[in-house]
């Protein structure tokens, strides 16, 4: 009788540990699926024809200084461009916030939008800094900046920064 009782206790404990292990594995899978869903949802606008078009429109913008930028692209002189530009900047701001919170990983972001993200940040950094001094809050687009810096650090660690990024950085540094 004692042997059956002892066996029953062992089987009960074993069942408990199997159930606990299953629960932990299930939680990990749920967390992974939520992360995939969040990543897809956040990056999806960049993977559409319109989203890619917005990124290309931003890449071909040209200006000589902040005043030239404002005369061509500010919300007062070119509301359509400002809507498109601010929508992209705000998407990257949101992605940066989620990355800072640990909800998105830099590796995935690098693979999907890393190059264009860095080029856009380094191209528009002087403009955003000027807006911070004149019209925006001092912390405006700080998550976009954080994101660009993390992705840049990631590319540096992989030694895989593309030529476009190098040119954008060089152009920004010469403008200073």
C-alpha positions in Angstrom: 0.0 0.0 0.0 2.8 2.4 0.8 4.4 1.7 -2.5 1.2 2.6 -4.4 0.9 5.8 -2.3 4.5 6.6 -3.0 4.0 6.0 -6.7 0.9 8.1 -6.7 2.8 11.1 -5.2 5.6 10.7 -7.7 3.2 10.6 -10.6 1.3 13.7 -9.2 4.5 15.6 -8.9 5.7 14.5 -12.3 2.3 15.6 -13.8 2.7 19.0 -12.1 6.2 19.6 -13.5 5.1 18.5 -17.0 2.1 20.8 -16.9 4.4 23.7 -15.6 6.9 23.1 -18.4 4.1 23.0 -21.0 2.7 26.2 -19.6 6.1 28.0 -19.8 6.7 26.8 -23.4 3.2 27.9 -24.3 3.8 31.4 -22.9 7.0 31.7 -24.8 5.2 30.8 -28.0 2.4 33.2 -27.3 5.0 36.0 -26.6 6.9 35.2 -29.8 3.7 35.2 -31.9 2.7 38.6 -30.4 6.1 40.0 -31.2 5.8 38.8 -34.8 2.3 40.3 -35.1 3.5 43.6 -33.6 6.5 43.8 -35.9 4.5 43.0 -39.0 1.8 45.5 -38.1 4.3 48.3 -37.4 6.4 47.6 -40.5 3.6 46.9 -42.9 3.1 50.5 -44.0 6.7 50.5 -45.4 6.1 47.4 -47.4 3.2 48.8 -49.5 3.6 50.6 -52.8 2.4 53.8 -51.2 4.7 53.4 -48.2 7.7 52.7 -50.4 6.8 55.6 -52.6 6.8 57.9 -49.5 10.3 56.7 -48.6 11.5 57.4 -52.1 9.9 60.8 -52.2 11.8 61.7 -49.0 15.0 60.4 -50.4 14.8 62.7 -53.5 14.1 65.9 -51.6 16.8 68.5 -52.0 17.6 71.6 -50.1 20.6 73.8 -49.3 19.8 75.0 -45.7 17.0 75.2 -43.2 15.5 78.3 -44.8 15.5 76.6 -48.2 13.9 73.5 -46.7 11.2 75.5 -45.1 10.5 77.4 -48.3 10.1 74.1 -50.2 8.8 71.6 -47.8 7.4 73.2 -44.6 3.7 72.7 -43.7 3.0 76.3 -44.7 4.6 76.1 -48.1 4.0 72.5 -49.0 1.3 70.9 -46.8 1.1 67.7 -48.9 4.8 67.0 -48.5 4.7 67.9 -44.8 1.8 65.4 -44.3 3.8 62.6 -46.0 7.1 63.5 -44.3 5.6 63.8 -40.8 3.8 60.5 -41.3 7.0 58.7 -42.0 8.9 60.5 -39.2 6.1 59.7 -36.8 6.2 56.0 -37.9 9.9 55.9 -37.1 9.3 57.7 -33.9 6.7 55.1 -32.8 9.0 52.2 -34.0 11.9 53.8 -32.0 9.7 53.9 -28.9 8.7 50.3 -29.3 12.4 49.4 -29.8 13.4 51.3 -26.7 10.7 49.4 -24.7 12.2 46.1 -26.0 9.1 45.2 -28.0 10.9 45.2 -31.3 14.4 44.0 -32.0 17.1 45.9 -33.9 18.0 42.9 -36.1 14.5 42.7 -37.6 14.3 46.4 -38.1 17.7 46.5 -39.7 16.7 43.8 -42.2 13.4 45.4 -43.2 14.1 49.2 -43.1 17.6 49.6 -41.7 19.3 51.2 -44.7 16.6 53.6 -45.6 16.0 54.4 -41.9 19.6 55.5 -41.4 19.7 57.5 -44.7 16.5 59.3 -43.8 17.7 60.1 -40.2 21.1 61.4 -41.3 19.6 63.4 -44.1 16.9 65.0 -42.0 18.8 65.2 -38.7 19.9 68.8 -39.3 16.4 69.8 -40.2 14.9 68.1 -37.2 17.5 69.8 -34.9 16.6 73.2 -36.4 12.9 72.5 -35.9 13.7 71.5 -32.3 15.3 75.0 -31.8 12.5 76.9 -33.5 9.2 75.1 -33.5 9.3 71.6 -32.0 9.8 70.4 -28.5 13.4 69.8 -27.6 12.8 66.0 -27.5 10.8 65.9 -30.7 11.7 62.7 -32.7 14.1 61.5 -30.0 12.8 58.0 -30.4 13.5 58.2 -34.2 17.0 59.4 -33.3 17.4 56.5 -30.8 16.3 54.0 -33.4 18.6 55.3 -36.0 21.5 55.2 -33.6 20.8 51.6 -32.5 20.4 50.4 -36.1 23.7 52.3 -37.0 25.5 50.6 -34.1 24.1 47.3 -35.2 25.3 47.8 -38.8 28.7 48.9 -37.4 29.0 45.7 -35.4 28.2 43.7 -38.5 30.5 45.9 -40.7 27.7 46.1 -43.2 26.7 49.8 -43.5 25.8 50.4 -47.1 27.2 53.1 -49.4 24.0 55.2 -49.2 24.3 55.4 -45.4 28.0 56.5 -45.7 27.2 59.2 -48.1 24.3 60.5 -46.0 26.5 60.6 -42.9 29.3 62.3 -44.7 26.9 64.9 -46.1 25.5 65.6 -42.6 29.0 65.9 -41.2 30.1 68.3 -43.9 27.0 70.5 -43.4 28.1 71.1 -39.7 
